[in-house]
Amino acid sequence: MKEGQKKLTALLKLAKPIAYVILLLFTYTLGYLSSPPTPSPSPPSSSAVPSLLQLPNLPTQLDHFRVTTHCADPVPSQLVRQTILDLVFNSTSPFINFPPPHVTKLLRAKRVKGWGSNGAVFEHLIKKVKPRTIIEVGTFLGASAIHMVNLTRMLNLQTQILCVDDFRGWPGFQDRFKDMKMINGDVLLMYQFMQNIASANATESVLPIPFSSGSVLDKLCTWGVFGDLIEVDAGHDFNSAWSDINRAYRILRPGGVLFGHDYFTAADNRGVKRAVTLFAKVYGLKIKLDGQHWVIYSA
Ligand SMILES: C[S@@+](CC[C@H](N)C(=O)[O-])C[C@H]1O[C@@H](n2cnc3c(N)ncnc32)[C@H](O)[C@@H]1O
């Protein structure tokens, strides 16, 4: 074989692996470029879209996202339950004559399921804060609420727990909860939650507030209902978490603690973690971590 031919054959042998390497590098570059930007204090390059934190006129830009509802003076802790009964339930406990006959057969005596609902963070914070009012934003079947009831009992605290949830779950949640019944499109989540609270003998220390988190948190602020401990665990996308955290912080008593789930779980890094990080940065607060939970102490 001639020298020229030999070189050509050797080159052709090399071509295949080189093509693989080029393809690999190309795919990696594409993936890198399409990954979400991480906030960084350095100024954006002129061609990149700046992140919220990088905007030069940050305070002005963030004004659009600020919650500005004016909160009333705080209602004393011992009046919180009656205030909610009066303003949400026509002064009558929703647990009276519960369950209504048309759902009795559709409920289970107890059907509880939660996520990180028994985490050590609950005990740490309840022992530390000794809360008179706890506001839970995102309750589902009441797993974490019941855990908090048990802890406050253990510590002999007179605590009222307000459970904010639209009690709709999320679209398609029944795929994972096939045993839960539906009547005319109502997934009976609030009734099953109430049944769970009744089974835990906790109807005097827990109240559901069955509306969307944004509207409830704004109302609690205008009614002067503040929490010593507020758990945020409702919508996990950035916008929901950002809105809930901002609204919840307004109704946190001085010395109180705001906390929430999914700082580390697979459910996040897209929504909750970014919202908590941005919130803490904007308000100059420290984020503490406790298991899968994030914790922020009031300033
Ligand atoms: C992860 S679950 C809460 C679990 C509960 N904290 C536990 O650990 O037992 C989330 C709940 O948030 C509620 N939720 C989601 N978005 C909401 C919104 N915008 N307003 C009110 N509730 C909402 C859902 O109905 C669902 O019950």
The ligand as an SDF file (V2000), in Angstrom:
LIG
                    3D

 27 29  0  0  0  0  0  0  0  0999 V2000
  -48.0720   19.1030   49.7830 C   0  0  0  0  0  0  0  0  0  0  0  0
  -49.7350   19.2900   50.2280 S   0  0  0  0  0  0  0  0  0  0  0  0
  -49.6420   19.7570   51.9150 C   0  0  0  0  0  0  0  0  0  0  0  0
  -49.1840   18.6480   52.8020 C   0  0  0  0  0  0  0  0  0  0  0  0
  -49.2550   18.9140   54.2800 C   0  0  0  0  0  0  0  0  0  0  0  0
  -48.5480   20.1140   54.6820 N   0  0  0  0  0  0  0  0  0  0  0  0
  -48.6740   17.7330   55.0370 C   0  0  0  0  0  0  0  0  0  0  0  0
  -47.4490   17.6400   55.1020 O   0  0  0  0  0  0  0  0  0  0  0  0
  -49.4310   16.9060   55.5080 O   0  0  0  0  0  0  0  0  0  0  0  0
  -50.1630   20.7590   49.3970 C   0  0  0  0  0  0  0  0  0  0  0  0
  -51.5780   21.2530   49.6500 C   0  0  0  0  0  0  0  0  0  0  0  0
  -51.6210   22.5970   49.1930 O   0  0  0  0  0  0  0  0  0  0  0  0
  -52.8900   22.8550   48.6660 C   0  0  0  0  0  0  0  0  0  0  0  0
  -52.7540   24.0000   47.7490 N   0  0  0  0  0  0  0  0  0  0  0  0
  -51.9780   24.1070   46.6490 C   0  0  0  0  0  0  0  0  0  0  0  0
  -52.0840   25.3220   46.0980 N   0  0  0  0  0  0  0  0  0  0  0  0
  -52.9530   26.0080   46.8710 C   0  0  0  0  0  0  0  0  0  0  0  0
  -53.4740   27.3290   46.8390 C   0  0  0  0  0  0  0  0  0  0  0  0
  -53.1050   28.2100   45.9030 N   0  0  0  0  0  0  0  0  0  0  0  0
  -54.3460   27.6990   47.7780 N   0  0  0  0  0  0  0  0  0  0  0  0
  -54.7180   26.8280   48.7660 C   0  0  0  0  0  0  0  0  0  0  0  0
  -54.2460   25.5690   48.8590 N   0  0  0  0  0  0  0  0  0  0  0  0
  -53.3740   25.1640   47.9270 C   0  0  0  0  0  0  0  0  0  0  0  0
  -53.3340   21.5710   47.9900 C   0  0  0  0  0  0  0  0  0  0  0  0
  -54.7310   21.4890   47.9620 O   0  0  0  0  0  0  0  0  0  0  0  0
  -52.6900   20.5210   48.9010 C   0  0  0  0  0  0  0  0  0  0  0  0
  -53.6200   20.0390   49.8070 O   0  0  0  0  0  0  0  0  0  0  0  0
  1  2  1  0
  2  3  1  0
  2 10  1  0
  3  4  1  0
  4  5  1  0
  5  6  1  0
  5  7  1  0
  7  8  2  0
  7  9  1  0
 10 11  1  0
 11 12  1  0
 11 26  1  0
 12 13  1  0
 13 14  1  0
 13 24  1  0
 14 15  1  0
 14 23  1  0
 15 16  2  0
 16 17  1  0
 17 18  1  0
 17 23  2  0
 18 19  1  0
 18 20  2  0
 20 21  1  0
 21 22  2  0
 22 23  1  0
 24 25  1  0
 24 26  1  0
 26 27  1  0
M  CHG  2   2   1   9  -1
M  END
$$$$
